[in-house]
Amino acid sequence: MTLSLPLTADASVKPGRIEWRRARLIRQNQTVAVELLKDQGSAMLRTVSEADALVAIGPESARAGNVVATIPLAVLD
């Protein structure tokens, strides 16, 4: 299941790429939004344990408020 949710902050990617980023679902102004976690490197296990969603950013950078494809990790159980 993929949700379309707004980003809480800007996110950049190299043009033409789509990157899956670890994120957290949060309440924002009576709705749900996604907050990207810092330290997205492959060796950053802390963000793996903190994430409750994956977000697709690209093929262009996204600005705060842009709606992005979001996969809640709980649906993968």
PDB file of N, CA, C and O in Angstrom:
ATOM      1  N   MET A   1       0.843  -1.174   0.000  1.00  0.00           N
ATOM      2  CA  MET A   1       0.000   0.000   0.000  1.00  0.00           C
ATOM      3  C   MET A   1       0.892   1.242   0.000  1.00  0.00           C
ATOM      4  O   MET A   1       1.803   1.365   0.818  1.00  0.00           O
ATOM      5  N   THR A   2       0.622   2.135  -0.906  1.00  0.00           N
ATOM      6  CA  THR A   2       1.361   3.389  -0.992  1.00  0.00           C
ATOM      7  C   THR A   2       0.427   4.547  -0.676  1.00  0.00           C
ATOM      8  O   THR A   2      -0.679   4.626  -1.209  1.00  0.00           O
ATOM      9  N   LEU A   3       0.878   5.443   0.195  1.00  0.00           N
ATOM     10  CA  LEU A   3       0.127   6.645   0.542  1.00  0.00           C
ATOM     11  C   LEU A   3       0.782   7.858  -0.094  1.00  0.00           C
ATOM     12  O   LEU A   3       1.990   7.854  -0.334  1.00  0.00           O
ATOM     13  N   SER A   4       0.017   8.877  -0.365  1.00  0.00           N
ATOM     14  CA  SER A   4       0.544  10.156  -0.846  1.00  0.00           C
ATOM     15  C   SER A   4       0.481  11.132   0.318  1.00  0.00           C
ATOM     16  O   SER A   4      -0.601  11.558   0.723  1.00  0.00           O
ATOM     17  N   LEU A   5       1.660  11.488   0.861  1.00  0.00           N
ATOM     18  CA  LEU A   5       1.722  12.348   2.043  1.00  0.00           C
ATOM     19  C   LEU A   5       2.683  13.507   1.817  1.00  0.00           C
ATOM     20  O   LEU A   5       3.634  13.379   1.046  1.00  0.00           O
ATOM     21  N   PRO A   6       2.442  14.650   2.488  1.00  0.00           N
ATOM     22  CA  PRO A   6       3.331  15.803   2.335  1.00  0.00           C
ATOM     23  C   PRO A   6       4.620  15.637   3.142  1.00  0.00           C
ATOM     24  O   PRO A   6       4.633  15.028   4.211  1.00  0.00           O
ATOM     25  N   LEU A   7       5.698  16.196   2.600  1.00  0.00           N
ATOM     26  CA  LEU A   7       6.992  16.227   3.293  1.00  0.00           C
ATOM     27  C   LEU A   7       7.023  17.378   4.297  1.00  0.00           C
ATOM     28  O   LEU A   7       6.389  18.412   4.085  1.00  0.00           O
ATOM     29  N   THR A   8       7.755  17.196   5.375  1.00  0.00           N
ATOM     30  CA  THR A   8       7.898  18.266   6.365  1.00  0.00           C
ATOM     31  C   THR A   8       9.073  19.189   6.059  1.00  0.00           C
ATOM     32  O   THR A   8       9.143  20.293   6.599  1.00  0.00           O
ATOM     33  N   ALA A   9      10.003  18.751   5.196  1.00  0.00           N
ATOM     34  CA  ALA A   9      11.195  19.545   4.887  1.00  0.00           C
ATOM     35  C   ALA A   9      11.652  19.245   3.458  1.00  0.00           C
ATOM     36  O   ALA A   9      11.248  18.245   2.864  1.00  0.00           O
ATOM     37  N   ASP A  10      12.487  20.110   2.922  1.00  0.00           N
ATOM     38  CA  ASP A  10      13.033  19.905   1.576  1.00  0.00           C
ATOM     39  C   ASP A  10      13.890  18.644   1.530  1.00  0.00           C
ATOM     40  O   ASP A  10      14.498  18.259   2.529  1.00  0.00           O
ATOM     41  N   ALA A  11      13.931  18.003   0.360  1.00  0.00           N
ATOM     42  CA  ALA A  11      14.763  16.817   0.149  1.00  0.00           C
ATOM     43  C   ALA A  11      15.366  16.904  -1.246  1.00  0.00           C
ATOM     44  O   ALA A  11      14.652  17.145  -2.219  1.00  0.00           O
ATOM     45  N   SER A  12      16.669  16.708  -1.348  1.00  0.00           N
ATOM     46  CA  SER A  12      17.313  16.804  -2.653  1.00  0.00           C
ATOM     47  C   SER A  12      17.837  15.449  -3.109  1.00  0.00           C
ATOM     48  O   SER A  12      18.240  14.610  -2.303  1.00  0.00           O
ATOM     49  N   VAL A  13      17.818  15.260  -4.421  1.00  0.00           N
ATOM     50  CA  VAL A  13      18.383  14.069  -5.059  1.00  0.00           C
ATOM     51  C   VAL A  13      19.106  14.527  -6.316  1.00  0.00           C
ATOM     52  O   VAL A  13      18.857  15.623  -6.820  1.00  0.00           O
ATOM     53  N   LYS A  14      19.996  13.693  -6.817  1.00  0.00           N
ATOM     54  CA  LYS A  14      20.625  13.986  -8.093  1.00  0.00           C
ATOM     55  C   LYS A  14      19.547  13.920  -9.167  1.00  0.00           C
ATOM     56  O   LYS A  14      18.736  12.995  -9.158  1.00  0.00           O
ATOM     57  N   PRO A  15      19.516  14.880 -10.096  1.00  0.00           N
ATOM     58  CA  PRO A  15      18.476  14.888 -11.125  1.00  0.00           C
ATOM     59  C   PRO A  15      18.403  13.553 -11.870  1.00  0.00           C
ATOM     60  O   PRO A  15      19.423  12.967 -12.232  1.00  0.00           O
ATOM     61  N   GLY A  16      17.173  13.091 -12.087  1.00  0.00           N
ATOM     62  CA  GLY A  16      16.960  11.862 -12.821  1.00  0.00           C
ATOM     63  C   GLY A  16      16.944  10.611 -11.968  1.00  0.00           C
ATOM     64  O   GLY A  16      16.661   9.527 -12.478  1.00  0.00           O
ATOM     65  N   ARG A  17      17.240  10.730 -10.676  1.00  0.00           N
ATOM     66  CA  ARG A  17      17.264   9.563  -9.782  1.00  0.00           C
ATOM     67  C   ARG A  17      16.033   9.540  -8.895  1.00  0.00           C
ATOM     68  O   ARG A  17      15.467  10.582  -8.568  1.00  0.00           O
ATOM     69  N   ILE A  18      15.631   8.348  -8.515  1.00  0.00           N
ATOM     70  CA  ILE A  18      14.614   8.177  -7.480  1.00  0.00           C
ATOM     71  C   ILE A  18      15.290   7.444  -6.334  1.00  0.00           C
ATOM     72  O   ILE A  18      15.852   6.364  -6.519  1.00  0.00           O
ATOM     73  N   GLU A  19      15.232   8.033  -5.159  1.00  0.00           N
ATOM     74  CA  GLU A  19      15.846   7.434  -3.974  1.00  0.00           C
ATOM     75  C   GLU A  19      14.773   7.130  -2.950  1.00  0.00           C
ATOM     76  O   GLU A  19      13.857   7.924  -2.736  1.00  0.00           O
ATOM     77  N   TRP A  20      14.894   5.974  -2.321  1.00  0.00           N
ATOM     78  CA  TRP A  20      13.994   5.600  -1.231  1.00  0.00           C
ATOM     79  C   TRP A  20      14.666   5.991   0.072  1.00  0.00           C
ATOM     80  O   TRP A  20      15.776   5.548   0.369  1.00  0.00           O
ATOM     81  N   ARG A  21      13.987   6.824   0.844  1.00  0.00           N
ATOM     82  CA  ARG A  21      14.536   7.326   2.096  1.00  0.00           C
ATOM     83  C   ARG A  21      13.724   6.815   3.280  1.00  0.00           C
ATOM     84  O   ARG A  21      12.511   6.627   3.185  1.00  0.00           O
ATOM     85  N   ARG A  22      14.411   6.596   4.389  1.00  0.00           N
ATOM     86  CA  ARG A  22      13.746   6.205   5.628  1.00  0.00           C
ATOM     87  C   ARG A  22      13.079   7.440   6.234  1.00  0.00           C
ATOM     88  O   ARG A  22      13.626   8.542   6.203  1.00  0.00           O
ATOM     89  N   ALA A  23      11.887   7.227   6.783  1.00  0.00           N
ATOM     90  CA  ALA A  23      11.122   8.364   7.298  1.00  0.00           C
ATOM     91  C   ALA A  23      10.265   7.957   8.487  1.00  0.00           C
ATOM     92  O   ALA A  23      10.151   6.782   8.836  1.00  0.00           O
ATOM     93  N   ARG A  24       9.673   8.970   9.089  1.00  0.00           N
ATOM     94  CA  ARG A  24       8.785   8.788  10.237  1.00  0.00           C
ATOM     95  C   ARG A  24       7.469   9.498   9.911  1.00  0.00           C
ATOM     96  O   ARG A  24       7.470  10.613   9.389  1.00  0.00           O
ATOM     97  N   LEU A  25       6.357   8.847  10.222  1.00  0.00           N
ATOM     98  CA  LEU A  25       5.045   9.461  10.057  1.00  0.00           C
ATOM     99  C   LEU A  25       4.775  10.328  11.280  1.00  0.00           C
ATOM    100  O   LEU A  25       4.984   9.899  12.415  1.00  0.00           O
ATOM    101  N   ILE A  26       4.308  11.556  11.040  1.00  0.00           N
ATOM    102  CA  ILE A  26       4.025  12.472  12.147  1.00  0.00           C
ATOM    103  C   ILE A  26       2.689  13.170  11.904  1.00  0.00           C
ATOM    104  O   ILE A  26       2.213  13.260  10.772  1.00  0.00           O
ATOM    105  N   ARG A  27       2.102  13.659  12.987  1.00  0.00           N
ATOM    106  CA  ARG A  27       0.900  14.487  12.874  1.00  0.00           C
ATOM    107  C   ARG A  27       1.346  15.923  12.656  1.00  0.00           C
ATOM    108  O   ARG A  27       2.242  16.425  13.334  1.00  0.00           O
ATOM    109  N   GLN A  28       0.695  16.578  11.683  1.00  0.00           N
ATOM    110  CA  GLN A  28       1.037  17.971  11.397  1.00  0.00           C
ATOM    111  C   GLN A  28      -0.226  18.682  10.921  1.00  0.00           C
ATOM    112  O   GLN A  28      -0.780  18.340   9.876  1.00  0.00           O
ATOM    113  N   ASN A  29      -0.674  19.659  11.677  1.00  0.00           N
ATOM    114  CA  ASN A  29      -1.853  20.445  11.301  1.00  0.00           C
ATOM    115  C   ASN A  29      -3.066  19.582  10.981  1.00  0.00           C
ATOM    116  O   ASN A  29      -3.653  19.716   9.907  1.00  0.00           O
ATOM    117  N   GLN A  30      -3.443  18.713  11.882  1.00  0.00           N
ATOM    118  CA  GLN A  30      -4.623  17.860  11.746  1.00  0.00           C
ATOM    119  C   GLN A  30      -4.536  16.843  10.609  1.00  0.00           C
ATOM    120  O   GLN A  30      -5.561  16.315  10.180  1.00  0.00           O
ATOM    121  N   THR A  31      -3.340  16.563  10.118  1.00  0.00           N
ATOM    122  CA  THR A  31      -3.154  15.565   9.071  1.00  0.00           C
ATOM    123  C   THR A  31      -1.883  14.773   9.367  1.00  0.00           C
ATOM    124  O   THR A  31      -1.202  15.035  10.359  1.00  0.00           O
ATOM    125  N   VAL A  32      -1.570  13.822   8.524  1.00  0.00           N
ATOM    126  CA  VAL A  32      -0.341  13.037   8.663  1.00  0.00           C
ATOM    127  C   VAL A  32       0.644  13.507   7.598  1.00  0.00           C
ATOM    128  O   VAL A  32       0.267  13.730   6.447  1.00  0.00           O
ATOM    129  N   ALA A  33       1.897  13.655   7.986  1.00  0.00           N
ATOM    130  CA  ALA A  33       2.966  14.050   7.070  1.00  0.00           C
ATOM    131  C   ALA A  33       4.150  13.109   7.292  1.00  0.00           C
ATOM    132  O   ALA A  33       4.146  12.307   8.226  1.00  0.00           O
ATOM    133  N   VAL A  34       5.163  13.211   6.428  1.00  0.00           N
ATOM    134  CA  VAL A  34       6.355  12.383   6.593  1.00  0.00           C
ATOM    135  C   VAL A  34       7.579  13.257   6.828  1.00  0.00           C
ATOM    136  O   VAL A  34       7.790  14.271   6.164  1.00  0.00           O
ATOM    137  N   GLU A  35       8.368  12.828   7.790  1.00  0.00           N
ATOM    138  CA  GLU A  35       9.605  13.514   8.160  1.00  0.00           C
ATOM    139  C   GLU A  35      10.761  12.580   7.822  1.00  0.00           C
ATOM    140  O   GLU A  35      10.848  11.472   8.352  1.00  0.00           O
ATOM    141  N   LEU A  36      11.644  13.029   6.940  1.00  0.00           N
ATOM    142  CA  LEU A  36      12.799  12.212   6.578  1.00  0.00           C
ATOM    143  C   LEU A  36      13.762  12.157   7.755  1.00  0.00           C
ATOM    144  O   LEU A  36      13.986  13.161   8.431  1.00  0.00           O
ATOM    145  N   LEU A  37      14.324  10.992   7.993  1.00  0.00           N
ATOM    146  CA  LEU A  37      15.300  10.832   9.066  1.00  0.00           C
ATOM    147  C   LEU A  37      16.678  11.246   8.565  1.00  0.00           C
ATOM    148  O   LEU A  37      17.001  11.078   7.389  1.00  0.00           O
ATOM    149  N   LYS A  38      17.474  11.780   9.461  1.00  0.00           N
ATOM    150  CA  LYS A  38      18.842  12.173   9.106  1.00  0.00           C
ATOM    151  C   LYS A  38      19.713  10.930   9.038  1.00  0.00           C
ATOM    152  O   LYS A  38      19.315   9.860   9.498  1.00  0.00           O
ATOM    153  N   ASP A  39      20.888  11.071   8.471  1.00  0.00           N
ATOM    154  CA  ASP A  39      21.857   9.972   8.392  1.00  0.00           C
ATOM    155  C   ASP A  39      21.280   8.774   7.641  1.00  0.00           C
ATOM    156  O   ASP A  39      20.979   7.742   8.240  1.00  0.00           O
ATOM    157  N   GLN A  40      21.131   8.919   6.343  1.00  0.00           N
ATOM    158  CA  GLN A  40      20.515   7.897   5.511  1.00  0.00           C
ATOM    159  C   GLN A  40      21.504   6.883   4.948  1.00  0.00           C
ATOM    160  O   GLN A  40      21.108   6.036   4.146  1.00  0.00           O
ATOM    161  N   GLY A  41      22.755   6.937   5.332  1.00  0.00           N
ATOM    162  CA  GLY A  41      23.754   6.008   4.808  1.00  0.00           C
ATOM    163  C   GLY A  41      23.426   4.558   5.116  1.00  0.00           C
ATOM    164  O   GLY A  41      22.693   4.266   6.060  1.00  0.00           O
ATOM    165  N   SER A  42      23.969   3.656   4.321  1.00  0.00           N
ATOM    166  CA  SER A  42      23.667   2.233   4.476  1.00  0.00           C
ATOM    167  C   SER A  42      24.152   1.671   5.810  1.00  0.00           C
ATOM    168  O   SER A  42      23.625   0.660   6.274  1.00  0.00           O
ATOM    169  N   ALA A  43      25.134   2.296   6.429  1.00  0.00           N
ATOM    170  CA  ALA A  43      25.659   1.808   7.708  1.00  0.00           C
ATOM    171  C   ALA A  43      24.952   2.433   8.910  1.00  0.00           C
ATOM    172  O   ALA A  43      25.305   2.136  10.051  1.00  0.00           O
ATOM    173  N   MET A  44      23.972   3.284   8.674  1.00  0.00           N
ATOM    174  CA  MET A  44      23.279   3.986   9.753  1.00  0.00           C
ATOM    175  C   MET A  44      22.104   3.162  10.257  1.00  0.00           C
ATOM    176  O   MET A  44      20.963   3.379   9.849  1.00  0.00           O
ATOM    177  N   LEU A  45      22.386   2.223  11.138  1.00  0.00           N
ATOM    178  CA  LEU A  45      21.349   1.315  11.628  1.00  0.00           C
ATOM    179  C   LEU A  45      20.344   1.990  12.544  1.00  0.00           C
ATOM    180  O   LEU A  45      19.219   1.510  12.683  1.00  0.00           O
ATOM    181  N   ARG A  46      20.725   3.087  13.168  1.00  0.00           N
ATOM    182  CA  ARG A  46      19.797   3.791  14.055  1.00  0.00           C
ATOM    183  C   ARG A  46      18.549   4.210  13.294  1.00  0.00           C
ATOM    184  O   ARG A  46      17.438   4.048  13.800  1.00  0.00           O
ATOM    185  N   THR A  47      18.709   4.746  12.083  1.00  0.00           N
ATOM    186  CA  THR A  47      17.544   5.195  11.329  1.00  0.00           C
ATOM    187  C   THR A  47      16.706   4.022  10.826  1.00  0.00           C
ATOM    188  O   THR A  47      15.508   4.179  10.590  1.00  0.00           O
ATOM    189  N   VAL A  48      17.314   2.861  10.661  1.00  0.00           N
ATOM    190  CA  VAL A  48      16.539   1.683  10.276  1.00  0.00           C
ATOM    191  C   VAL A  48      15.568   1.330  11.396  1.00  0.00           C
ATOM    192  O   VAL A  48      14.413   0.989  11.138  1.00  0.00           O
ATOM    193  N   SER A  49      16.035   1.411  12.637  1.00  0.00           N
ATOM    194  CA  SER A  49      15.167   1.069  13.767  1.00  0.00           C
ATOM    195  C   SER A  49      14.140   2.165  14.062  1.00  0.00           C
ATOM    196  O   SER A  49      13.079   1.868  14.610  1.00  0.00           O
ATOM    197  N   GLU A  50      14.424   3.409  13.719  1.00  0.00           N
ATOM    198  CA  GLU A  50      13.505   4.517  13.981  1.00  0.00           C
ATOM    199  C   GLU A  50      12.455   4.697  12.891  1.00  0.00           C
ATOM    200  O   GLU A  50      11.401   5.280  13.143  1.00  0.00           O
ATOM    201  N   ALA A  51      12.722   4.214  11.701  1.00  0.00           N
ATOM    202  CA  ALA A  51      11.821   4.448  10.568  1.00  0.00           C
ATOM    203  C   ALA A  51      10.529   3.656  10.702  1.00  0.00           C
ATOM    204  O   ALA A  51      10.528   2.505  11.137  1.00  0.00           O
ATOM    205  N   ASP A  52       9.435   4.294  10.320  1.00  0.00           N
ATOM    206  CA  ASP A  52       8.175   3.567  10.204  1.00  0.00           C
ATOM    207  C   ASP A  52       7.568   3.739   8.814  1.00  0.00           C
ATOM    208  O   ASP A  52       6.407   3.402   8.578  1.00  0.00           O
ATOM    209  N   ALA A  53       8.402   4.284   7.879  1.00  0.00           N
ATOM    210  CA  ALA A  53       7.951   4.443   6.496  1.00  0.00           C
ATOM    211  C   ALA A  53       9.146   4.580   5.562  1.00  0.00           C
ATOM    212  O   ALA A  53      10.246   4.939   5.983  1.00  0.00           O
ATOM    213  N   LEU A  54       8.911   4.288   4.296  1.00  0.00           N
ATOM    214  CA  LEU A  54       9.870   4.556   3.227  1.00  0.00           C
ATOM    215  C   LEU A  54       9.231   5.572   2.285  1.00  0.00           C
ATOM    216  O   LEU A  54       8.040   5.496   1.986  1.00  0.00           O
ATOM    217  N   VAL A  55      10.044   6.529   1.820  1.00  0.00           N
ATOM    218  CA  VAL A  55       9.547   7.609   0.976  1.00  0.00           C
ATOM    219  C   VAL A  55      10.350   7.650  -0.321  1.00  0.00           C
ATOM    220  O   VAL A  55      11.578   7.569  -0.295  1.00  0.00           O
ATOM    221  N   ALA A  56       9.659   7.776  -1.453  1.00  0.00           N
ATOM    222  CA  ALA A  56      10.318   7.911  -2.756  1.00  0.00           C
ATOM    223  C   ALA A  56      10.519   9.394  -3.042  1.00  0.00           C
ATOM    224  O   ALA A  56       9.560  10.164  -3.092  1.00  0.00           O
ATOM    225  N   ILE A  57      11.786   9.788  -3.232  1.00  0.00           N
ATOM    226  CA  ILE A  57      12.120  11.163  -3.603  1.00  0.00           C
ATOM    227  C   ILE A  57      12.741  11.122  -4.990  1.00  0.00           C
ATOM    228  O   ILE A  57      13.699  10.381  -5.211  1.00  0.00           O
ATOM    229  N   GLY A  58      12.219  11.899  -5.925  1.00  0.00           N
ATOM    230  CA  GLY A  58      12.778  11.961  -7.266  1.00  0.00           C
ATOM    231  C   GLY A  58      11.706  11.801  -8.315  1.00  0.00           C
ATOM    232  O   GLY A  58      10.552  11.541  -7.975  1.00  0.00           O
ATOM    233  N   PRO A  59      12.044  11.946  -9.555  1.00  0.00           N
ATOM    234  CA  PRO A  59      13.373  12.129 -10.134  1.00  0.00           C
ATOM    235  C   PRO A  59      13.939  13.537  -9.983  1.00  0.00           C
ATOM    236  O   PRO A  59      15.033  13.826 -10.466  1.00  0.00           O
ATOM    237  N   GLU A  60      13.180  14.424  -9.301  1.00  0.00           N
ATOM    238  CA  GLU A  60      13.669  15.767  -9.003  1.00  0.00           C
ATOM    239  C   GLU A  60      13.584  15.983  -7.497  1.00  0.00           C
ATOM    240  O   GLU A  60      12.864  15.267  -6.803  1.00  0.00           O
ATOM    241  N   SER A  61      14.309  16.956  -7.002  1.00  0.00           N
ATOM    242  CA  SER A  61      14.256  17.281  -5.582  1.00  0.00           C
ATOM    243  C   SER A  61      12.848  17.693  -5.190  1.00  0.00           C
ATOM    244  O   SER A  61      12.082  18.166  -6.031  1.00  0.00           O
ATOM    245  N   ALA A  62      12.499  17.518  -3.921  1.00  0.00           N
ATOM    246  CA  ALA A  62      11.164  17.847  -3.428  1.00  0.00           C
ATOM    247  C   ALA A  62      11.260  18.940  -2.373  1.00  0.00           C
ATOM    248  O   ALA A  62      12.238  19.017  -1.629  1.00  0.00           O
ATOM    249  N   ARG A  63      10.254  19.768  -2.317  1.00  0.00           N
ATOM    250  CA  ARG A  63      10.197  20.856  -1.352  1.00  0.00           C
ATOM    251  C   ARG A  63       9.250  20.483  -0.209  1.00  0.00           C
ATOM    252  O   ARG A  63       8.384  19.622  -0.369  1.00  0.00           O
ATOM    253  N   ALA A  64       9.414  21.120   0.919  1.00  0.00           N
ATOM    254  CA  ALA A  64       8.496  20.918   2.035  1.00  0.00           C
ATOM    255  C   ALA A  64       7.073  21.169   1.560  1.00  0.00           C
ATOM    256  O   ALA A  64       6.805  22.162   0.883  1.00  0.00           O
ATOM    257  N   GLY A  65       6.169  20.277   1.912  1.00  0.00           N
ATOM    258  CA  GLY A  65       4.784  20.401   1.493  1.00  0.00           C
ATOM    259  C   GLY A  65       4.444  19.606   0.248  1.00  0.00           C
ATOM    260  O   GLY A  65       3.275  19.311   0.001  1.00  0.00           O
ATOM    261  N   ASN A  66       5.468  19.247  -0.555  1.00  0.00           N
ATOM    262  CA  ASN A  66       5.216  18.406  -1.731  1.00  0.00           C
ATOM    263  C   ASN A  66       4.707  17.047  -1.277  1.00  0.00           C
ATOM    264  O   ASN A  66       5.143  16.522  -0.252  1.00  0.00           O
ATOM    265  N   VAL A  67       3.793  16.488  -2.035  1.00  0.00           N
ATOM    266  CA  VAL A  67       3.256  15.169  -1.736  1.00  0.00           C
ATOM    267  C   VAL A  67       4.164  14.118  -2.371  1.00  0.00           C
ATOM    268  O   VAL A  67       4.523  14.223  -3.544  1.00  0.00           O
ATOM    269  N   VAL A  68       4.531  13.107  -1.588  1.00  0.00           N
ATOM    270  CA  VAL A  68       5.443  12.062  -2.063  1.00  0.00           C
ATOM    271  C   VAL A  68       4.858  10.680  -1.796  1.00  0.00           C
ATOM    272  O   VAL A  68       4.046  10.501  -0.888  1.00  0.00           O
ATOM    273  N   ALA A  69       5.282   9.702  -2.602  1.00  0.00           N
ATOM    274  CA  ALA A  69       4.862   8.316  -2.407  1.00  0.00           C
ATOM    275  C   ALA A  69       5.490   7.785  -1.125  1.00  0.00           C
ATOM    276  O   ALA A  69       6.704   7.866  -0.937  1.00  0.00           O
ATOM    277  N   THR A  70       4.653   7.242  -0.246  1.00  0.00           N
ATOM    278  CA  THR A  70       5.090   6.787   1.070  1.00  0.00           C
ATOM    279  C   THR A  70       4.570   5.374   1.319  1.00  0.00           C
ATOM    280  O   THR A  70       3.389   5.093   1.119  1.00  0.00           O
ATOM    281  N   ILE A  71       5.457   4.497   1.755  1.00  0.00           N
ATOM    282  CA  ILE A  71       5.060   3.139   2.113  1.00  0.00           C
ATOM    283  C   ILE A  71       5.218   2.985   3.624  1.00  0.00           C
ATOM    284  O   ILE A  71       6.342   2.969   4.126  1.00  0.00           O
ATOM    285  N   PRO A  72       4.098   2.869   4.361  1.00  0.00           N
ATOM    286  CA  PRO A  72       4.211   2.601   5.793  1.00  0.00           C
ATOM    287  C   PRO A  72       4.770   1.195   6.009  1.00  0.00           C
ATOM    288  O   PRO A  72       4.279   0.240   5.407  1.00  0.00           O
ATOM    289  N   LEU A  73       5.779   1.057   6.850  1.00  0.00           N
ATOM    290  CA  LEU A  73       6.407  -0.240   7.060  1.00  0.00           C
ATOM    291  C   LEU A  73       5.506  -1.216   7.793  1.00  0.00           C
ATOM    292  O   LEU A  73       5.698  -2.425   7.664  1.00  0.00           O
ATOM    293  N   ALA A  74       4.547  -0.749   8.543  1.00  0.00           N
ATOM    294  CA  ALA A  74       3.650  -1.634   9.272  1.00  0.00           C
ATOM    295  C   ALA A  74       2.835  -2.517   8.334  1.00  0.00           C
ATOM    296  O   ALA A  74       2.440  -3.614   8.729  1.00  0.00           O
ATOM    297  N   VAL A  75       2.571  -2.078   7.107  1.00  0.00           N
ATOM    298  CA  VAL A  75       1.783  -2.894   6.179  1.00  0.00           C
ATOM    299  C   VAL A  75       2.609  -4.058   5.628  1.00  0.00           C
ATOM    300  O   VAL A  75       2.062  -4.961   4.995  1.00  0.00           O
ATOM    301  N   LEU A  76       3.913  -4.040   5.865  1.00  0.00           N
ATOM    302  CA  LEU A  76       4.771  -5.109   5.378  1.00  0.00           C
ATOM    303  C   LEU A  76       4.833  -6.281   6.345  1.00  0.00           C
ATOM    304  O   LEU A  76       5.392  -7.323   6.003  1.00  0.00           O
ATOM    305  N   ASP A  77       4.278  -6.142   7.535  1.00  0.00           N
ATOM    306  CA  ASP A  77       4.272  -7.221   8.532  1.00  0.00           C
ATOM    307  C   ASP A  77       3.415  -8.374   8.072  1.00  0.00           C
ATOM    308  O   ASP A  77       3.291  -9.372   8.781  1.00  0.00           O
TER     309      ASP A  77
END
